[in-house]
Amino acid sequence: MSSELHVDVSGGVAVLTLNRPAQQNALTPAMASELGAALRRCDNDDAIGAVVITGTAPAFCAGADLSLKVGEVNGLIDPPPFRIRKPVIAAVNGHAVGIGLEIALQCDLRYLARDAVYGLNQVRRGALADGYAHWTLPRLVGSANAADLLLTGRTFDGYEARALGLANGVLDASEVLPTALAVAHDIAHGSAPLPVALSKRLLWEAPTMTPESVGRLETELNDYVAKSADGGEGVAALKDRRQPKWTGSVSAEWPAWDAVTDGKRPTLD
């Protein structure tokens, strides 16, 4: 990766750091491409159990690089954080506006700095929010609050972000990354990787499905993971009063999930 995206993998956690501090980590096409490549690597690497996306202080990401033409860069990271099979945590340690906030919305968990500025302000620039914002935002804050933020393009702080339901935690800027890392390491070492990956995917897909389909799928997936490498380890560890030793492989044991579209259930071959 270039100097504009730092990738550090340690202890089962990958930290992806947007690194253009002089430009408040404003996103360029090259950075977006590298971020997607890094996420793809994390998805395929069984040694990585969780991912943290952050920015070099003092900002997280102030949006698209203003030196670029409108439309030259957008929030459509390929693959988006919600599509990879590892939990992705946004450590939003500073301002996150436009594309910057959209990237955070695509993550599974978000820890935000209290005093930073947040907003989806594209309508005030003659454009509209992209990066799946019209899909991710209503899921988190409801349609009325999403309309408020998307149609006015107004900014807000961490306290309002928490009140709206955007943040899993709101902290001093200096505490954001350590907190996100602690959660990431807890997931990477404490939870079985395949059930975590399947639960993540189900969380994102379930709102498009019927309650009955979700219930049946939960049962099928539990039957599936019971036959996986880690199927009996959790119960065995509990009986032996020890920490579980997870050996499962998300990449090798993943079911045929991508058939899940428009409320259809996957075939678990």
N, C-alpha and C positions, 0 to 999 in steps of 0.2 A: 504494500500500500504506500501511497505517497505521504509526504509530510503533512498533507491537509486532512488525512484520516489516520489516526493512530489506532493500531490494533494490538491489544495485549491479552494474552491468554495465560491464566495462572489459576491453579487450584480448581479447575473445572468451570471457571467463569471467564467469558470473553468480554472485554471492555472495549467498546468502539467509541473513539473520541473525535468529534469534529474539531478540527484544529486550524482555524483561521481567526485567531483572537483579534487581530487588528481590524477585521471586518465583522466582528461579533459572530464569527462562524457562519456567515451567510453562505447559502448552499450554491454550488456551481454544478453543471452537468457532470463534470469529472468526479466531484465528491459524491453525488447521488449514485453514479455508477459504481464507485468503489464501496460505498455503503451497502449496496445491493450484493456485490460480490462477497463482502465480508459476512453478510447475513446468510448467504448461500453456503459459505464454508461452515458457519456455525451449525446450520441445519444438518449438514452431512457428517459432521465430526462428533462421534459418540463420546469423545473425551470432554466435550463441552456440555454442561448441564443447564446453563442459564447465560443470558446475555444482558449486558448493561450498555445503553447508549447515553452518552453525555457530551458535553462541550468543554473546551478549554475556557476557563474563567476569563472575563466575567459573565459571558453570555452562554446560553445553550445553543440557540440558533435564531438569528434575527430575520429569518426568511430567505428569500431568493436574493442573490447578488444583484444589487441595483444597477450594476454596470452592464447587465445583460438585457437583451430585448425581452419584452413581455412574451411569455410562452416558451422561452428558451430553456427554462428549467421549471419543473413542477414537483409536486409532492408524491409522485407515483414511483416510489422506490421499488425496484424489482430484484427479489421478491419483497413485498411489504412485510414489516415485522410480524403482523398477525398471521401471515401464511407459513412462516417457518415453525418447526415443531418444538423448539425450545422456548421457554418463557423469556420474554424480552421486557426489560425494565427500563423506563426512561428516567434518568437522573437529571431532572431539569433544574440545573444549578444557576440559572439566570434567565434573561429575557428569552421568550419563545413566541415569535409572532409569525403569522402566515404559515409558510411551509414548516417553520420550526415547530409550531404547535401541532401541525398536522402529523409530523413524524411522531411526536409524543402520543397523539391520539391513536396511532396505529399500534402502540405497544400494549402489553397486557397489564402492566402496573406502572403508575406514575408517582414519583416523589418530586415535589415542587418547592422552589425557593419562595419564601413568604413575600418578599418585597420586589420580586421581579415583575415585569410587564408581560401580559399574555393577551393574545387576540388573533382573530381571523379577519384581518383588515382589508382583504382584497377588494371588496366593493367600494372602498374609499380610494382605490387606485384604478378604478375603471375595469375591474375584472371580478371574478368570483372565486371563492375558495375551492381548491381541488384536493388532491391527495386523499380521496375517500372521505373528506370532512362531512359531506352530507349523509354519509352512512355511519361513520364512527361517532360523531358528536351526538345525534339524537339517541343513540344507544346508551350513552353515558348520562346525558342531562335531560332527556325528554324533548319532544318536538317543540314545545313552546320556548324553552330556554335556548334550544339550538337556533330557532328562528331569530330570537333576540340577538344572539352573538353573530350569526351569519348575515343578517340583513342590515344591522347597524354598523358592523365592523368595529365596534367599540373595544377598548382595552379594559383589562381587569387585573387584579393582583391575586396572589396566592390564597388569601383568605376567601375571596369570592370563588376561586377555583374549587376550593374544598367545599364550600357551601353548595356549589352546583353539582358536585359529585365527580369532578374531573380528577381529583387527586386522592391517592391512597394515603398520602401524608404531606404535610406542609411544614417546612423546617427553615432554619437559617441556611443561607446558601452554602456555607461551609460544611453543613451536616448532610446535605442531600446525597452526595456520592457515597460517603461511608454507609449511610443508611441503605441505599440501594444495593451496595455490595454485600452488606450483611444479609439482606433478604435473598440475594442471588446465591450466595454460598449456602444458605440454609436449604434452598430448593435443590441446588446441585448435589448436595451431600445427604440430605435428609429424606428426600422423596424418590420413589421409584421412577426412573426416567420414562418408561413407556406409558404408564398411567398418567403421568404429568402431561406428556405430549398429547395423548388422546383427550384428556380433560380440557386442555387448552383449545384443541380444535373444536370440541363439542361446545365449549363456551361461545366461540365465535359463530358456529353454524346453527346452534339451537334456536335463536330468534326467528329463523326462516322456516322452522319446522313446527309440526303440531305437538302438543304435549304427549300424545300417545306415541308418536314416532320417537320423541326424545326418551321416553320411558323404556320403550323396546330396545332402543339403541344402547342405553346405559346397561341393560341386562346383557345384551350381546357382547358389548365391549368388556364387561366384567368376566364373562365366560372366556373371552379371547385372552385376556391378560392372565387368567388363572392357569392357562396352558403355556404361558411364556416363561422365559428364563427366570424371572423374578416372582413367578406365580405364588410359590409357597414361602418365600423368604421372609416376608413381613410377619406372618403368623409365627414362623419358626423362631425368628429373632425375639418376638414378644414372649414366647414360651421360655426361651433360654435367657431372658432378661439381658439381652445384648443389643447393640446397634446392628441394624440390618446391613448386609453387604450386597449391594445391588450390582448385578453383572449383566443386566439386560442391554439390548442394543436397539435404539429407536430406528436406526437406518435398516437393520436386518429384519426386525420384527413388525415393521409398520404394515397395517392392513391396507386393503384397496380402498382407501378413504376418499379419494378424489372423485368418486362417483356421487358424493353428496352435493347435489344441486337441486334447488327448487323443492326442498323438503324430502328428497329421496334419501333412502338410507344406503350406506355402503354395503358391498358384498364382502364379507369377512372370509376370504379364501385362505 
